[in-house]
Amino acid sequence: MGINTERDVEANLQIGPTDSGMVRLFIEAEGVEIPMDFDPDEAEEIAEEIRAAARAARGVKKRR
């Protein structure tokens, strides 16, 4: 499985601050819950990676 492998799986994603000052990504799918906590600096790095991926994806879509 890789980034380009499509799957027919539904999942819920919640993102928010925790009461301990972390940023939590909470993923729930098919009875599995995955809480992922990041300090604010890590969360901002992840956000920038998501923005960069969105820019790259727009470029791929335009080339097709």
Residue frames relative to the residue before (quaternion, step in Angstrom):
aa qw qx qy qz dx dy dz
M 1.0000 0.0000 0.0000 0.0000 0.00 0.00 0.00
G 0.0276 0.7991 -0.5992 0.0413 3.54 -0.99 0.82
I 0.7620 -0.3853 0.2663 0.4472 3.51 -1.33 -0.06
N 0.7385 0.4046 -0.2291 0.4883 3.61 1.09 -0.61
T 0.5231 0.6180 -0.4211 0.4088 3.59 1.25 0.12
E 0.2892 -0.7721 0.5429 0.1596 3.56 -0.60 1.15
R 0.0886 -0.7717 0.6291 0.0314 3.55 -1.16 0.75
D 0.3278 -0.7201 0.5740 0.2110 3.55 -1.12 0.63
V 0.3506 0.7119 -0.5137 0.3262 3.56 0.49 1.27
E 0.2689 -0.7419 0.5906 0.1688 3.54 -0.93 0.90
A 0.0252 0.7916 -0.6092 0.0406 3.55 -1.02 0.81
N 0.2950 -0.7120 0.6075 0.1924 3.52 -1.25 0.53
L 0.1151 -0.7776 0.6164 0.0466 3.54 -1.05 0.83
Q 0.0324 -0.7635 0.6450 -0.0014 3.53 -0.90 1.01
I 0.0747 -0.7855 0.6140 0.0210 3.56 -1.03 0.82
G 0.3105 0.7565 -0.5377 0.2055 3.55 -0.85 0.91
P 0.6014 -0.5607 0.4228 0.3810 3.54 -1.31 0.17
T 0.3370 -0.7064 0.5775 0.2323 3.56 -1.17 0.58
D 0.6092 -0.5650 0.4043 0.3823 3.57 -1.24 0.24
S 0.6520 0.4782 -0.3292 0.4877 3.59 1.29 0.05
G 0.6249 -0.5957 0.3240 0.3869 3.60 1.24 0.36
M 0.5381 0.5894 -0.4159 0.4360 3.56 1.21 0.39
V 0.3660 -0.6595 0.5910 0.2860 3.55 -1.35 0.16
R 0.1432 -0.8149 0.5594 0.0501 3.57 -0.71 1.08
L 0.1554 -0.6934 0.6953 0.1079 3.48 -1.15 0.88
F 0.0669 -0.8020 0.5935 -0.0098 3.55 -0.66 1.14
I 0.0703 -0.8060 0.5873 -0.0199 3.54 -0.56 1.24
E 0.0254 -0.7854 0.6182 -0.0181 3.54 -0.92 0.97
A 0.1798 0.7738 -0.5853 0.1624 3.57 -0.78 1.09
E 0.8687 -0.0546 0.0167 0.4921 3.53 -0.97 0.96
G 0.7619 -0.4023 0.2040 0.4648 3.58 0.80 1.00
V 0.6219 0.5023 -0.3419 0.4940 3.59 1.28 0.13
E 0.1168 -0.7793 0.6132 0.0548 3.56 -0.95 0.91
I 0.0490 -0.8005 0.5972 -0.0098 3.57 -0.81 1.02
P 0.0773 -0.7798 0.6200 0.0390 3.60 -0.43 1.18
M 0.0502 -0.7901 0.6109 -0.0052 3.57 -0.84 1.00
D 0.1184 -0.8199 0.5597 0.0227 3.58 -0.52 1.21
F 0.0519 -0.7876 0.6138 -0.0172 3.55 -1.02 0.93
D 0.4545 -0.6277 0.5271 0.3486 3.55 -1.09 0.56
P 0.6986 -0.5046 0.2907 0.4157 3.62 -1.13 0.50
D 0.6416 0.5191 -0.3394 0.4513 3.63 0.97 -0.71
E 0.6442 0.5028 -0.3181 0.4806 3.58 0.98 -0.83
A 0.6378 0.5377 -0.3245 0.4458 3.57 0.98 -0.86
E 0.6569 0.4973 -0.3148 0.4713 3.59 0.99 -0.78
E 0.6186 0.5252 -0.3416 0.4741 3.60 1.07 -0.67
I 0.6459 0.5082 -0.3142 0.4752 3.58 0.98 -0.84
A 0.6306 0.5345 -0.3294 0.4562 3.58 0.98 -0.84
E 0.6608 0.4897 -0.3135 0.4746 3.59 0.95 -0.80
E 0.6210 0.5255 -0.3450 0.4681 3.61 1.04 -0.69
I 0.6343 0.5133 -0.3257 0.4777 3.59 1.03 -0.76
R 0.6494 0.5074 -0.3207 0.4668 3.60 0.94 -0.84
A 0.6538 0.5079 -0.3124 0.4657 3.59 0.96 -0.87
A 0.6478 0.5081 -0.3185 0.4699 3.59 0.98 -0.79
A 0.6302 0.5259 -0.3333 0.4639 3.60 1.03 -0.76
R 0.6405 0.5098 -0.3257 0.4731 3.60 0.97 -0.83
A 0.6658 0.4993 -0.3003 0.4660 3.59 0.93 -0.89
A 0.6473 0.5198 -0.3211 0.4557 3.59 0.97 -0.82
R 0.6147 0.5330 -0.3509 0.4635 3.59 1.04 -0.72
G 0.6468 0.5261 -0.3138 0.4542 3.58 1.01 -0.78
V 0.6388 0.5127 -0.3190 0.4768 3.59 1.02 -0.78
K 0.6527 0.5258 -0.3130 0.4467 3.59 0.91 -0.91
K 0.6702 0.5058 -0.3047 0.4496 3.61 0.95 -0.83
R 0.6640 0.5241 -0.3055 0.4371 3.60 1.08 -0.70
R 0.6077 0.5907 -0.3610 0.3892 3.60 1.13 -0.45
